[in-house]
Amino acid sequence: MNINHIAIFTENPLLLSEFYETVIGLKKIQVNLYADKTIRSVWLQLGESGILMLEETKQKQASDSHLIAFATTSKDMPVLKKRLATHNVPLVKESDYSIYFNDTDGNRLAFSHYPQMPK
């Protein structure tokens, strides 16, 4: 089974999408509007078939209740660390296989190259 989408609620989907586009490297695939033409959500491509949906809300969301880890390789880890530093995104924690950081809304994220996925 694959993930269809992950939804993150935010007060400013367009601003948060800039982080995911420039820092993470995701591609914007759709912007959805309310009837009054204000932004309701921004959708970004996640891998081959998944979607990261940044959904507008007026309510502040708990940012420490989840973690999204983006798959990478150990070879790409130095490049990703440099990308975070270039965008002034501080590392929160580092392990043998993952680096942890937050997006501009405080959501917990990671780049991870864990050697073997459970079956």
Backbone torsions as a table, in degrees:
resi	resn	phi	psi	omega
1	MET	NA	135.8	178.1
2	ASN	-108.5	161.2	176.0
3	ILE	-80.4	131.1	176.3
4	ASN	-81.2	-51.5	178.0
5	HIS	-157.5	159.4	172.0
6	ILE	-123.7	129.6	179.3
7	ALA	-108.9	131.5	173.9
8	ILE	-119.4	128.7	179.4
9	PHE	-92.0	136.8	-174.5
10	THR	-149.0	153.4	176.5
11	GLU	-74.8	-20.9	-177.5
12	ASN	-141.1	85.2	-177.5
13	PRO	-58.1	-37.8	-177.8
14	LEU	-66.8	-44.1	178.4
15	LEU	-63.7	-44.1	180.0
16	LEU	-66.7	-33.5	179.0
17	SER	-64.5	-32.4	177.3
18	GLU	-59.8	-39.6	177.5
19	PHE	-62.3	-49.5	-176.9
20	TYR	-67.4	-29.3	177.3
21	GLU	-75.8	-48.4	-173.7
22	THR	-83.1	-39.6	-176.0
23	VAL	-87.6	-46.9	-177.7
24	ILE	-84.8	-33.6	179.7
25	GLY	94.8	19.5	178.1
26	LEU	-78.1	157.2	-178.8
27	LYS	-104.9	129.3	176.6
28	LYS	-70.8	128.9	-179.2
29	ILE	-116.4	-17.3	-178.2
30	GLN	-164.2	142.3	171.6
31	VAL	-121.0	125.1	-178.8
32	ASN	-107.2	137.9	-175.2
33	LEU	-116.0	152.2	167.9
34	TYR	-76.0	172.5	178.8
35	ALA	-59.1	-31.0	-179.9
36	ASP	-84.7	9.6	176.4
37	LYS	74.7	9.6	172.4
38	THR	-82.9	158.2	-174.4
39	ILE	-75.7	125.3	175.8
40	ARG	-93.1	-40.3	-179.7
41	SER	-162.1	158.0	173.8
42	VAL	-125.9	130.7	-179.8
43	TRP	-109.2	135.4	-179.9
44	LEU	-123.0	143.8	-179.9
45	GLN	-72.3	130.2	177.6
46	LEU	-116.9	102.9	-178.7
47	GLY	66.0	-149.5	-176.4
48	GLU	-79.5	-32.9	-173.4
49	SER	-134.1	-6.4	-176.9
50	GLY	-90.0	161.7	179.1
51	ILE	-131.4	134.2	169.7
52	LEU	-97.2	115.2	-177.6
53	MET	-102.6	116.3	176.5
54	LEU	-97.3	106.0	-170.4
55	GLU	-105.0	133.5	-178.8
56	GLU	-71.8	137.6	174.3
57	THR	-148.1	155.5	175.9
58	LYS	-95.6	-9.7	-177.7
59	GLN	-96.0	133.5	176.5
60	LYS	-65.0	133.1	-177.1
61	GLN	-100.9	148.5	174.1
62	ALA	-70.5	125.2	-175.6
63	SER	-98.6	-6.6	-177.2
64	ASP	-105.0	13.9	-177.4
65	SER	-96.6	1.2	-178.2
66	HIS	-154.5	168.0	177.1
67	LEU	-144.7	135.3	171.9
68	ILE	-112.9	121.5	179.6
69	ALA	-110.7	122.6	178.8
70	PHE	-90.7	129.1	-178.8
71	ALA	-71.4	137.8	177.6
72	THR	-147.1	-169.7	175.8
73	THR	-119.1	160.3	177.7
74	SER	-62.7	-32.0	179.3
75	LYS	-63.8	-35.4	-177.8
76	ASP	-84.9	-10.5	-174.9
77	MET	-58.5	-44.1	178.4
78	PRO	-61.1	-37.2	178.3
79	VAL	-65.2	-41.2	-180.0
80	LEU	-68.3	-39.4	175.4
81	LYS	-60.0	-42.0	179.2
82	LYS	-65.2	-39.8	178.7
83	ARG	-61.6	-42.7	177.6
84	LEU	-61.4	-45.3	180.0
85	ALA	-63.1	-40.7	179.3
86	THR	-60.0	-34.7	-179.2
87	HIS	-96.4	13.7	178.3
88	ASN	56.3	40.4	177.1
89	VAL	-102.2	109.2	-177.0
90	PRO	-73.4	146.1	172.5
91	LEU	-74.5	136.1	178.3
92	VAL	-92.1	-36.9	-176.8
93	LYS	-160.8	155.9	177.5
94	GLU	-140.7	137.4	175.5
95	SER	-124.3	-174.9	179.7
96	ASP	-62.2	-27.2	-173.8
97	TYR	-121.8	-7.5	-173.1
98	SER	-142.2	151.1	168.1
99	ILE	-121.4	136.8	-173.8
100	TYR	-114.0	141.4	-179.1
101	PHE	-157.1	174.6	-180.0
102	ASN	-118.8	150.2	171.9
103	ASP	-81.8	-176.5	-175.1
104	THR	-69.6	-15.0	174.8
105	ASP	-94.6	-3.4	-179.4
106	GLY	92.5	5.9	176.7
107	ASN	-68.3	138.3	-178.5
108	ARG	-79.3	129.0	-179.5
109	LEU	-131.1	164.6	175.6
110	ALA	-153.6	153.7	163.3
111	PHE	-106.3	130.0	-174.7
112	SER	-138.3	140.1	174.7
113	HIS	-125.5	42.4	178.7
114	TYR	-50.7	132.6	-168.0
115	PRO	-67.3	-26.1	-177.3
116	GLN	-148.9	126.8	178.1
117	MET	-82.7	141.8	178.5
118	PRO	-64.6	148.3	179.2
119	LYS	-100.3	NA	NA
